[in-house]
Amino acid sequence: MSDDLFLQPSALERGFNRVFGAMVRLGLALPHNYLLEVRGRKTGKLYTAPIDLLTYENRPYLVCPRGRSQWVRNAEAGGEVTLVKAFSRRRFKVRALGNAEKPPLLKAYLDRYKTTVQRYFTLPAGSPAEAFAEFAGRYPVFELIPAA
């Protein structure tokens, strides 16, 4: 997978994401599950996707294990996202991390959510952080900064 590639979800995965997204919106999900809202860079339309929020050293991060998805491109263009769960809506500015910053976050993300994301990684969960350096460019990672 090149650094700008995106692994498209199957029709079954898209259907699951819609159902799971509705559950997250209602608050029927694990503490790390949120519905990500991001404004389309071309249409201005609001798009949503369920995500696993990574908290690392007490700071929130978004990781896209599929690569440069549409939500990634929209977040880069708009500079902000909203996390939604039940009655909670929190806006954040996004800061894209450089490849040198990503290895410990990618390791933490894979180790924590391996049952759902292992298939997107060439390394197995439990690999040392430095092993992720070679593949860091494949996985967008954003630090979330609370918006004023």
N, CA, C and O of each residue as an XYZ file, in Angstrom:
592
protein
N       0.863     -1.172      0.000
C       0.000      0.000      0.000
C       0.905      1.230      0.000
O       1.778      1.348      0.860
N       0.713      2.141     -0.943
C       1.498      3.372     -0.964
C       0.942      4.349      0.058
O      -0.133      4.135      0.618
N       1.692      5.436      0.297
C       1.315      6.392      1.330
C       0.001      7.109      1.059
O      -0.580      7.671      1.988
N      -0.491      7.112     -0.177
C      -1.738      7.824     -0.468
C      -2.888      6.876     -0.800
O      -3.941      7.323     -1.256
N      -2.705      5.596     -0.583
C      -3.725      4.613     -0.902
C      -4.776      4.523      0.204
O      -4.506      4.821      1.367
N      -5.956      4.114     -0.181
C      -7.058      3.919      0.753
C      -7.686      2.565      0.468
O      -8.007      2.257     -0.680
N      -7.863      1.756      1.499
C      -8.517      0.455      1.358
C     -10.014      0.644      1.495
O     -10.512      0.884      2.595
N     -10.737      0.538      0.390
C     -12.189      0.747      0.376
C     -12.897     -0.307      1.223
O     -12.538     -1.484      1.171
N     -13.897      0.100      2.003
C     -14.693     -0.896      2.730
C     -15.611     -1.644      1.769
O     -16.042     -1.107      0.749
N     -15.894     -2.878      2.113
C     -16.829     -3.675      1.317
C     -18.252     -3.180      1.582
O     -18.477     -2.377      2.487
N     -19.196     -3.655      0.800
C     -20.605     -3.293      1.011
C     -21.067     -3.732      2.403
O     -21.821     -3.018      3.065
N     -20.616     -4.896      2.838
C     -20.970     -5.397      4.166
C     -20.395     -4.480      5.248
O     -21.082     -4.161      6.218
N     -19.146     -4.057      5.084
C     -18.522     -3.150      6.056
C     -19.224     -1.799      6.082
O     -19.402     -1.220      7.154
N     -19.624     -1.288      4.924
C     -20.353     -0.013      4.877
C     -21.681     -0.128      5.618
O     -22.066      0.779      6.356
N     -22.374     -1.236      5.420
C     -23.642     -1.462      6.123
C     -23.436     -1.556      7.622
O     -24.187     -0.966      8.399
N     -22.418     -2.300      8.026
C     -22.102     -2.414      9.455
C     -21.775     -1.041     10.035
O     -22.234     -0.708     11.127
N     -20.989     -0.241      9.320
C     -20.619      1.089      9.808
C     -21.841      1.983      9.994
O     -21.887      2.769     10.941
N     -22.829      1.878      9.109
C     -24.055      2.671      9.264
C     -24.804      2.269     10.533
O     -25.232      3.124     11.308
N     -24.957      0.962     10.739
C     -25.668      0.472     11.921
C     -24.886      0.817     13.189
O     -25.451      1.303     14.169
N     -23.572      0.556     13.153
C     -22.741      0.840     14.323
C     -22.701      2.344     14.608
O     -22.735      2.755     15.768
N     -22.630      3.156     13.569
C     -22.648      4.610     13.733
C     -23.915      5.084     14.420
O     -23.866      5.974     15.269
N     -25.058      4.494     14.059
C     -26.330      4.853     14.705
C     -26.304      4.469     16.184
O     -26.811      5.209     17.027
N     -25.719      3.320     16.495
C     -25.608      2.890     17.888
C     -24.716      3.845     18.684
O     -25.039      4.204     19.817
N     -23.593      4.253     18.088
C     -22.678      5.185     18.756
C     -23.389      6.513     19.010
O     -23.290      7.087     20.094
N     -24.109      6.991     17.991
C     -24.834      8.260     18.134
C     -25.799      8.203     19.325
O     -26.002      9.202     20.015
N     -26.389      7.031     19.558
C     -27.318      6.852     20.673
C     -26.611      6.617     22.009
O     -27.249      6.578     23.061
N     -25.287      6.459     21.954
C     -24.531      6.208     23.179
C     -24.399      4.749     23.528
O     -23.981      4.415     24.636
N     -24.749      3.862     22.600
C     -24.700      2.420     22.834
C     -23.400      1.847     22.283
O     -23.414      1.045     21.349
N     -22.281      2.261     22.864
C     -20.979      1.819     22.386
C     -19.980      1.870     23.532
O     -20.278      2.371     24.616
N     -18.803      1.350     23.273
C     -17.732      1.369     24.260
C     -17.206      2.796     24.447
O     -17.419      3.644     23.580
N     -16.534      3.070     25.546
C     -16.064      4.434     25.820
C     -15.169      5.029     24.732
O     -15.156      6.247     24.555
N     -14.427      4.208     24.005
C     -13.516      4.722     22.974
C     -14.185      4.895     21.606
O     -13.552      5.403     20.680
N     -15.430      4.490     21.461
C     -16.144      4.614     20.184
C     -16.853      5.953     20.094
O     -17.570      6.354     21.011
N     -16.644      6.640     18.979
C     -17.305      7.917     18.706
C     -17.743      7.941     17.261
O     -17.260      7.169     16.433
N     -18.652      8.825     16.977
C     -19.033      9.106     15.603
C     -18.279     10.376     15.213
O     -18.446     11.428     15.831
N     -17.466     10.261     14.203
C     -16.689     11.391     13.707
C     -17.524     12.144     12.685
O     -18.047     11.545     11.745
N     -17.650     13.445     12.862
C     -18.316     14.297     11.872
C     -17.268     15.212     11.263
O     -16.466     15.824     11.967
N     -17.294     15.290      9.947
C     -16.353     16.152      9.232
C     -17.061     16.728      8.013
O     -17.832     16.036      7.348
N     -16.798     17.986      7.727
C     -17.429     18.664      6.599
C     -16.689     18.315      5.312
O     -15.459     18.337      5.272
N     -17.448     17.990      4.249
C     -16.862     17.646      2.959
C     -16.087     18.811      2.362
O     -16.561     19.948      2.373
N     -14.913     18.535      1.848
C     -14.049     19.590      1.317
C     -14.556     20.144      0.001
O     -14.224     21.274     -0.357
N     -15.355     19.375     -0.730
C     -15.889     19.823     -2.027
C     -17.360     20.205     -1.924
O     -17.799     21.191     -2.518
N     -18.120     19.415     -1.164
C     -19.570     19.608     -1.107
C     -20.025     20.467      0.062
O     -21.087     21.085     -0.004
N     -19.239     20.515      1.127
C     -19.667     21.205      2.332
C     -20.652     20.385      3.155
O     -21.070     20.811      4.231
N     -21.021     19.216      2.656
C     -21.949     18.332      3.346
C     -21.265     17.719      4.570
O     -20.052     17.509      4.568
N     -22.045     17.434      5.611
C     -21.519     16.812      6.813
C     -21.491     15.296      6.629
O     -22.512     14.681      6.321
N     -20.322     14.706      6.821
C     -20.147     13.258      6.701
C     -19.811     12.681      8.066
O     -19.222     13.359      8.908
N     -20.189     11.418      8.281
C     -19.921     10.760      9.563
C     -19.262      9.408      9.335
O     -19.439      8.769      8.298
N     -18.498      8.994     10.340
C     -17.861      7.676     10.333
C     -17.611      7.263     11.778
O     -17.163      8.083     12.579
N     -17.889      6.016     12.128
C     -17.553      5.562     13.482
C     -16.037      5.383     13.587
O     -15.397      4.896     12.655
N     -15.472      5.779     14.724
C     -14.019      5.666     14.922
C     -13.717      5.134     16.320
O     -14.556      5.173     17.220
N     -12.489      4.636     16.470
C     -11.931      4.262     17.766
C     -10.993      5.387     18.153
O      -9.973      5.596     17.495
N     -11.318      6.109     19.204
C     -10.470      7.207     19.664
C      -9.319      6.637     20.482
O      -9.528      5.869     21.421
N      -8.114      7.019     20.117
C      -6.930      6.602     20.861
C      -6.567      7.701     21.849
O      -6.372      8.853     21.462
N      -6.479      7.345     23.115
C      -5.950      8.271     24.112
C      -4.547      7.776     24.442
O      -4.354      6.636     24.866
N      -3.574      8.659     24.238
C      -2.168      8.301     24.444
C      -1.521      9.432     25.225
O      -1.551     10.587     24.801
N      -0.938      9.095     26.364
C      -0.350     10.093     27.255
C      -1.341     11.231     27.536
O      -0.994     12.411     27.499
N      -2.572     10.836     27.814
C      -3.673     11.745     28.176
C      -4.066     12.717     27.066
O      -4.675     13.748     27.351
N      -3.738     12.420     25.818
C      -4.145     13.271     24.700
C      -4.888     12.413     23.673
O      -4.535     11.254     23.453
N      -5.928     12.995     23.043
C      -6.722     12.230     22.075
C      -6.117     12.271     20.666
O      -5.588     13.291     20.225
N      -6.213     11.126     19.977
C      -5.699     10.999     18.619
C      -6.685     10.217     17.762
O      -7.400      9.340     18.245
N      -6.704     10.554     16.492
C      -7.425      9.780     15.485
C      -6.399      9.072     14.620
O      -5.393      9.659     14.224
N      -6.662      7.807     14.332
C      -5.821      7.011     13.437
C      -6.747      6.429     12.391
O      -7.831      5.946     12.716
N      -6.324      6.472     11.122
C      -7.122      5.832     10.076
C      -6.362      4.615      9.560
O      -5.443      4.754      8.752
N      -6.737      3.426     10.018
C      -6.003      2.228      9.613
C      -6.179      1.872      8.139
O      -5.391      1.096      7.598
N      -7.198      2.422      7.481
C      -7.437      2.137      6.067
C      -6.606      3.022      5.146
O      -6.596      2.796      3.936
N      -5.918      4.010      5.675
C      -5.127      4.912      4.838
C      -5.823      6.248      4.649
O      -6.535      6.716      5.538
N      -5.617      6.862      3.494
C      -6.129      8.225      3.243
C      -7.594      8.190      2.814
O      -7.927      8.372      1.643
N      -8.442      7.956      3.786
C      -9.883      7.896      3.546
C     -10.424      9.288      3.230
O      -9.710     10.286      3.334
N     -11.693      9.337      2.844
C     -12.323     10.632      2.593
C     -12.388     11.471      3.858
O     -12.197     12.686      3.801
N     -12.658     10.833      5.020
C     -12.707     11.644      6.236
C     -11.347     12.245      6.541
O     -11.272     13.360      7.058
N     -10.262     11.531      6.232
C      -8.914     12.055      6.440
C      -8.697     13.274      5.554
O      -8.223     14.307      6.025
N      -9.035     13.161      4.292
C      -8.841     14.269      3.346
C      -9.694     15.481      3.735
O      -9.254     16.626      3.629
N     -10.910     15.209      4.181
C     -11.797     16.301      4.617
C     -11.278     16.963      5.890
O     -11.340     18.186      6.020
N     -10.767     16.170      6.828
C     -10.212     16.734      8.062
C      -8.984     17.586      7.758
O      -8.803     18.654      8.343
N      -8.153     17.117      6.855
C      -6.975     17.898      6.466
C      -7.390     19.232      5.845
O      -6.817     20.277      6.153
N      -8.381     19.182      4.978
C      -8.818     20.395      4.280
C      -9.527     21.362      5.221
O      -9.298     22.569      5.147
N     -10.381     20.854      6.104
C     -11.166     21.711      6.987
C     -10.464     22.097      8.276
O     -10.785     23.118      8.885
N      -9.505     21.277      8.692
C      -8.761     21.582      9.900
C      -9.474     21.298     11.193
O      -8.942     21.579     12.267
N     -10.692     20.735     11.116
C     -11.401     20.405     12.349
C     -12.378     19.263     12.138
O     -12.802     18.973     11.019
N     -12.724     18.618     13.256
C     -13.677     17.510     13.290
C     -14.524     17.655     14.540
O     -14.190     18.420     15.445
N     -15.628     16.910     14.582
C     -16.469     16.849     15.780
C     -16.632     15.386     16.155
O     -16.869     14.539     15.294
N     -16.503     15.093     17.446
C     -16.769     13.754     17.961
C     -18.130     13.770     18.638
O     -18.418     14.635     19.466
N     -18.965     12.797     18.273
C     -20.341     12.735     18.755
C     -20.573     11.394     19.437
O     -20.144     10.344     18.960
N     -21.270     11.465     20.577
C     -21.741     10.256     21.250
C     -22.901     10.673     22.135
O     -22.773     11.566     22.973
N     -24.033     10.015     21.940
C     -25.249     10.331     22.708
C     -25.521     11.826     22.615
O     -25.703     12.350     21.516
N     -25.550     12.516     23.742
C     -25.878     13.944     23.741
C     -24.626     14.818     23.762
O     -24.714     16.033     23.940
N     -23.483     14.207     23.584
C     -22.222     14.939     23.637
C     -21.696     15.236     22.232
O     -21.682     14.362     21.365
N     -21.265     16.480     22.022
C     -20.632     16.908     20.768
C     -19.408     17.718     21.160
O     -19.520     18.725     21.860
N     -18.235     17.275     20.707
C     -17.006     17.991     21.034
C     -16.238     18.300     19.753
O     -15.899     17.406     18.977
N     -15.972     19.596     19.552
C     -15.232     20.044     18.364
C     -13.740     20.090     18.656
O     -13.315     20.461     19.750
N     -12.949     19.705     17.651
C     -11.503     19.696     17.779
C     -10.858     20.249     16.521
O     -11.361     20.055     15.414
N      -9.759     20.927     16.697
C      -8.844     21.230     15.605
C      -7.998     19.976     15.431
O      -7.782     19.232     16.388
N      -7.517     19.741     14.208
C      -6.673     18.569     13.976
C      -5.263     19.008     13.603
O      -5.060     19.987     12.884
N      -4.298     18.253     14.116
C      -2.905     18.446     13.739
C      -2.402     17.116     13.208
O      -2.311     16.134     13.943
N      -2.075     17.096     11.915
C      -1.542     15.878     11.308
C      -0.135     15.640     11.841
O       0.693     16.551     11.856
N       0.129     14.424     12.274
C       1.451     14.089     12.788
C       2.384     13.717     11.646
O       1.973     13.124     10.649
N       3.638     14.077     11.816
C       4.674     13.658     10.880
C       5.003     12.195     11.103
O       4.738     11.644     12.172
N       5.578     11.574     10.097
C       5.872     10.138     10.182
C       6.770      9.782     11.365
O       6.628      8.702     11.939
N       7.680     10.659     11.734
C       8.585     10.379     12.855
C       7.844     10.318     14.183
O       8.310      9.661     15.114
N       6.698     10.988     14.290
C       5.918     11.004     15.533
C       4.982      9.799     15.664
O       4.518      9.498     16.764
N       4.705      9.119     14.575
C       3.643      8.114     14.543
C       3.946      6.756     15.181
O       3.031      6.170     15.760
N       5.166      6.216     15.116
C       5.358      4.829     15.568
C       4.798      4.474     16.945
O       4.128      3.447     17.048
N       5.023      5.249     18.010
C       4.446      4.820     19.303
C       2.922      4.875     19.321
O       2.277      4.098     20.025
N       2.348      5.794     18.547
C       0.886      5.896     18.482
C       0.298      4.745     17.674
O      -0.734      4.187     18.049
N       0.939      4.389     16.581
C       0.462      3.256     15.786
C       0.534      1.963     16.589
O      -0.378      1.138     16.541
N       1.626      1.797     17.326
C       1.749      0.611     18.182
C       0.631      0.585     19.217
O      -0.022     -0.442     19.399
N       0.408      1.704     19.895
C      -0.636      1.767     20.919
C      -2.013      1.488     20.322
O      -2.821      0.774     20.915
N      -2.273      2.056     19.146
C      -3.562      1.863     18.479
C      -3.771      0.389     18.120
O      -4.820     -0.184     18.414
N      -2.768     -0.219     17.484
C      -2.896     -1.625     17.090
C      -2.998     -2.526     18.314
O      -3.829     -3.434     18.343
N      -2.172     -2.291     19.317
C      -2.230     -3.130     20.515
C      -3.587     -3.031     21.198
O      -4.114     -4.036     21.674
N      -4.157     -1.833     21.253
C      -5.422     -1.612     21.961
C      -6.625     -2.136     21.171
O      -7.554     -2.690     21.760
N      -6.619     -1.969     19.857
C      -7.797     -2.296     19.038
C      -7.528     -3.412     18.035
O      -8.144     -3.453     16.970
N      -6.618     -4.311     18.368
C      -6.174     -5.334     17.429
C      -7.304     -6.201     16.881
O      -7.236     -6.628     15.728
N      -8.325     -6.468     17.662
C      -9.393     -7.352     17.167
C     -10.126     -6.754     15.972
O     -10.645     -7.491     15.134
N     -10.175     -5.426     15.885
C     -10.893     -4.804     14.771
C      -9.980     -4.211     13.701
O     -10.435     -3.974     12.582
N      -8.698     -3.961     14.012
C      -7.850     -3.280     13.021
C      -6.626     -4.071     12.577
O      -5.912     -3.615     11.685
N      -6.354     -5.229     13.156
C      -5.145     -5.978     12.793
C      -5.050     -6.219     11.281
O      -3.955     -6.180     10.720
N      -6.167     -6.463     10.629
C      -6.151     -6.776      9.196
C      -5.604     -5.643      8.327
O      -5.252     -5.880      7.172
N      -5.525     -4.416      8.856
C      -5.017     -3.279      8.093
C      -3.523     -3.050      8.297
O      -2.931     -2.196      7.637
N      -2.917     -3.799      9.198
C      -1.508     -3.631      9.519
C      -0.698     -4.834      9.065
O      -1.133     -5.978      9.202
N       0.490     -4.565      8.521
C       1.371     -5.656      8.097
C       2.142     -6.229      9.277
O       2.643     -7.351      9.201
N       2.240     -5.479     10.358
C       2.909     -5.943     11.573
C       1.882     -6.511     12.538
O       0.747     -6.036     12.577
N       2.258     -7.517     13.317
C       1.314     -8.036     14.304
C       1.262     -7.141     15.545
O       2.232     -6.458     15.874
N       0.129     -7.159     16.216
C       0.013     -6.465     17.500
C       1.120     -6.975     18.409
O       1.486     -8.150     18.363
N       1.649     -6.076     19.239
C       2.742     -6.449     20.125
C       4.114     -6.160     19.546
O       5.120     -6.303     20.241
N       4.173     -5.755     18.278
C       5.460     -5.408     17.674
C       6.031     -4.174     18.360
O       5.275     -3.352     18.878
N       7.361     -4.031     18.370
C       7.955     -2.842     18.992
C       7.629     -1.581     18.191
O       7.445     -1.642     16.975
N       7.561     -0.454     18.869
C       7.209      0.814     18.225
C       8.118      1.123     17.048
O       7.646      1.592     16.012
N       9.416      0.867     17.187
C      10.347      1.207     16.098
C      10.061      0.432     14.816
O      10.455      0.875     13.738
N       9.391     -0.705     14.905
C       9.042     -1.485     13.713
C       8.015     -0.761     12.846
O       7.901     -1.048     11.654
N       7.266      0.178     13.433
C       6.235      0.900     12.693
C       6.801      2.043     11.854
O       6.099      2.578     10.996
N       8.041      2.421     12.081
C       8.641      3.555     11.370
C       8.601      3.358      9.857
O       8.324      4.302      9.117
N       8.871      2.156      9.399
C       8.894      1.861      7.962
C       7.519      2.050      7.307
O       7.434      2.360      6.118
N       6.457      1.865      8.076
C       5.096      1.899      7.539
C       4.305      3.135      7.955
O       3.137      3.263      7.588
N       4.906      4.037      8.704
C       4.190      5.172      9.293
C       3.463      6.023      8.256
O       2.380      6.538      8.535
N       4.036      6.179      7.072
C       3.415      7.004      6.041
C       2.103      6.460      5.519
O       1.340      7.190      4.886
N       1.826      5.203      5.769
C       0.583      4.586      5.276
C      -0.637      4.934      6.127
O      -1.773      4.792      5.676
N      -0.403      5.386      7.350
C      -1.485      5.551      8.311
C      -1.582      6.995      8.788
O      -0.716      7.447      9.537
N      -2.607      7.727      8.379
C      -2.793      9.084      8.886
C      -3.090      9.066     10.386
O      -3.877      8.253     10.870
N      -2.446      9.974     11.101
C      -2.662     10.127     12.541
C      -2.808     11.614     12.826
O      -2.007     12.428     12.365
N      -3.843     11.960     13.593
C      -4.105     13.345     13.960
C      -4.173     13.493     15.462
O      -4.804     12.684     16.142
N      -3.530     14.516     15.983
C      -3.741     14.902     17.362
C      -4.981     15.794     17.373
O      -5.147     16.647     16.501
N      -5.841     15.594     18.353
C      -7.052     16.408     18.482
C      -6.821     17.484     19.541
O      -6.440     17.190     20.673
N      -7.060     18.732     19.151
C      -6.862     19.870     20.032
C      -8.223     20.519     20.237
O      -8.847     20.946     19.265
N      -8.704     20.607     21.484
C     -10.043     21.173     21.712
C     -10.203     22.539     21.033
O      -9.340     23.406     21.166
N     -11.301     22.723     20.311
C     -11.584     23.986     19.633
C     -12.186     24.962     20.633
O     -12.912     24.567     21.545
N     -11.879     26.228     20.451
C     -12.388     27.256     21.377
C     -13.880     27.439     21.189
O     -14.493     28.257     21.873
